Structures are given as structure tokens and as C-alpha cells.
């Protein structure tokens, strides 16, 4: 073979090798972004390709359980084989921010989302947020109840004061009539 053909084949092989390494070299954050983008588009087959343990029906069920939008990601905490990507999404229709971790594991094809761990963390954070919402509602309700009680007690006190003043006037006028 001529040196020119060898250089061409070498360059082509290098390009193919770099292209193959490009996908494997994606960061956990980039994989998380791709996964959640395809999830939001309801392209569950494409999203499944970014997981190590999910299938389209699992992803569809997750989508039905949580209406998530407006994702934001921070840099991953990672070691050689596992990563956690801090993820924030808005839980619709409540409009409440939900902070959770997207769990990832490295396999032969690169970083992939661990759906079970991610769903578990998402569910835990959603429940914690729901409890916070219930507590806030109870606090507002109890504040309103205390305010209502105070108003009623003030009205009752005023009514009692007026009744006592009337009784005092009545007794005073009877005393004056009797003398």
C-alpha cells in the first residue's frame, strides 16, 4: 500500500475512534441533560437508551406520576463508576421547585441514568415537598382560626361589657326610683 493510502486510512481510523470516544466521554451532567430532554419530549424509547435499568413503560409511568418541567443541573459528584447530578425541576401544576439527584452509572457504553435510584430520590423529595405544603396549609389555617377566635372573643367581650353597662344602668335607675 502506498504511504498516502496508509495516512488516509490512519486518519479515517483516528476520526472514527475519536467519534466513538466522544459518546463514551460525555459527562454525567451532559447525559442527564439528554435523558431529561428526551423524557420531557415524551420520547420514552430515546430516553430509555440513556438508562441502564429502564424501559419505555417505566418512563411513561414516571411521566404520568410527575409532571416535570424547566430542568436545571449542577456539576456531578462522581467516582469511577457512579455519579449523582444535582437536578432541579418544577413540579407542575403546583409550580413548586423539586430538588433531587439524577443517579448515573458508567457501563461499557459510557454514563447512563439509573432510573430506579433516580425515581426513588425524586419520589422522596416530592413527598417531602408535599408534607411541607401540608404543614404550610395547616399553619395558615391555624393562623386564620386563631385570628377568627380573637375577633369573636373581642366581639363577645364587647357584647358582655355593653350588657353589664345596661344592667348597671337598670339597677341604678331602680335605686333612684326607690328612694
C-alpha positions, -999 to +999 in steps of 0.1 A: +000+000+000+011+035-007+020+058+022-007+082+011-034+055+014-020+044+048-021+080+060-057+083+048-067+051+065-049+061+097-067+095+097-101+079+090-095+053+118-085+081+142-116+101+133-138+070+139-121+063+171-125+099+184-161+098+173-167+066+193-149+080+223-169+112+221-202+095+233-184+075+260-166+106+271-199+125+278-201+138+313-227+127+337-243+161+336-245+160+298-261+126+299-286+138+325-295+167+302-300+144+272-320+120+293-344+146+308-347+164+274-359+132+257-381+124+288-398+159+285-404+153+248-422+121+258-398+102+236-396+073+260-377+050+236-349+075+232-349+083+269-347+045+276-315+044+256-299+068+282-307+044+311-291+012+324-323-002+340-353+015+325-379+006+298-404+028+280-433+018+302-413+027+334-406+061+319-442+066+308-453+057+344-428+082+358-441+109+334-477+102+345-468+103+382-448+136+379-453+164+355-418+179+355-406+209+335-379+236+335-349+214+344-316+228+357-284+208+365-254+213+386-220+196+383-219+159+393-205+143+423-188+112+410-163+084+412-151+060+386-184+041+382-212+061+398-223+097+397-250+120+412-261+150+393-280+176+414-312+182+394-339+208+399-372+207+381-405+225+385-433+202+396-464+212+376-491+223+382-481+233+417-452+253+403-430+241+432-393+236+428-382+200+433-345+193+440-333+157+436-304+137+423-302+120+389-283+088+396-259+075+369-236+045+365-208+040+340-211+009+318-193-001+286-212+025+266-205+054+290-226+071+316-262+060+318-290+070+342-301+046+369-338+050+367-346+032+399-323+053+421-334+085+403-371+077+407-366+068+444-349+101+451-375+120+431-403+104+449-387+110+483-382+147+475-417+151+461-432+136+492-411+158+515-423+188+495-459+176+498-456+174+535-441+208+536-471+221+516-495+204+540-477+219+570-478+253+554-515+249+548-521+238+584-501+267+597-521+292+576-554+275+586-544+276+623-534+313+620-568+321+604-585+301+631-567+320+659-575+353+642-612+344+639-612+332+676-597+365+687-622+385+667-651+365+681-637+368+717-634+406+713-670+408+700-682+387+729-663+408+754-678+440+739-713+425+740-708+414+776-695+448+785-725+465+769-748+441+787-732+448+821-734+485+815-771+482+806-776+461+838-758+487+858-780+515+843-811+495+850-801+488+886-791+524+891-824+537+878-844+513+900-824+525+930-832+561+921-869+553+918-869+535+951-855+564+971 
